[in-house]
């Protein structure tokens, strides 16, 4: 059983079952997540029971030994355009996924993968062409955060080069790497609990974004957890037939039903408006008529819309629209009262931008 797949509630219960006060879970979390005592959290600066080393040398509640392993970060590629870093993340069974660390003016954002590959097969996404291998565990997702923190701490020269303080650590996290997060709910829930835990990684809910292609069953579950994290909906097409062509998930979870769910959840106060992501592909979904249709479709949700020019990858015939078309499309949405911005993805020169991850 991996320590980094355990929520604090899981850990507290395991301690209680071993007749150790559950409150020691707080100190263990602080030592591991705040002070980097990765392999021996019982030995950090926060006081813990003398029995804890023995506890972790005994079998876990699952009957297997306790482990403290994290996925390995390979040497990163650095963008010469914006200093984004792309890491190969090697898992214990040899599979590799990718994570991207993105420096911005006042923050450091980490994009994590939740699956090896992806079963959604969106045609404008290089990951979607890989097929699906397996889900990542909570420890493998959280491990990406911990490894990114450690890498940043060990490389102050990169932080300086990127224009950030040498003490800067990850401030924002987006589940927008490889995989559909809502296809991996068990690991996602554990990851969010650890990220948001005041004794764990302590990220504010507004600084965590979970992206989905429109997995309606998963959305219902995610909203029921009441975490307050931002949900990003990958929309990408207004017409159902076009959306089904470029996003097969439309056949299983029609966009009409997904948007109706959000309307109901927003009205009930159980969800905030989603962040709508719209990848613009020249000659496919970038006409000004479609901009008006998109505006009418999402207006009732009061969302923010991110327009993302298509990022090319080997084997794709798609192209990004011209800047003129991009900004004309954006102006139509803005004139309709919809907050809209254009997101030029970081790391395009190292194939680390939206839709480019692939191993």
Number of C-alpha atoms within 10 A of each C-alpha: 16 17 23 26 22 18 21 24 13 15 21 19 16 20 20 13 12 14 10 18 15 18 15 21 24 20 21 27 28 22 24 24 22 16 13 16 17 19 13 15 25 26 19 19 13 15 13 20 16 11 12 19 14 10 17 18 11 13 13 16 16 9 9 11 13 17 15 17 16 24 22 17 21 13 12 18 18 19 18 12 11 17 20 29 22 25 22 20 25 17 18 12 7 9 14 19 26 25 27 28 26 23 23 15 8 11 15 20 20 27 23 26 27 33 25 25 28 26 20 21 20 20 16 25 24 26 26 23 17 17 15 17 13 15 21 21 20 25 23 28 25 26 24 25 24 23 16 20 19 13 16 20 16 12 11 16 14 20 20 13 13 18 14 19 15 17 10 17 20 19 17 18 22 19 24 22 29 29 31 27 27 25 19 18 18 14 22 22 19 21 24 22 19 24 22 19 17 14 19 21 22 15 18 17 16 13 15 23 20 20 24 22 24 24 22 21 12 17 18 15 13 20 17 12 13 10 18 18 20 19 23 24 23 18 20 24 24 20 14 14 13 15 20 18 15 17 24 19 20 23 13 11 16 17 23 12 13 19 19 12 16 22 19 13 17 16 13 10 10 15 22 20 20 22 22 21 21 23 24 26 22 17 11 16 20 23 18 17 12 17 19 14 16 20 20 14 13 19 15 13 20 16 18 18 25 20 21 20 23 23 24 20 19 7 8 12 8 17 17 19 19 14 10 9 16 21 15 16 22 21 18 19 24 15 11 12 12 21 15 20 16 16 15 15 17 22 24 20 14 18 19 28 21 26 24 23 24 21 14
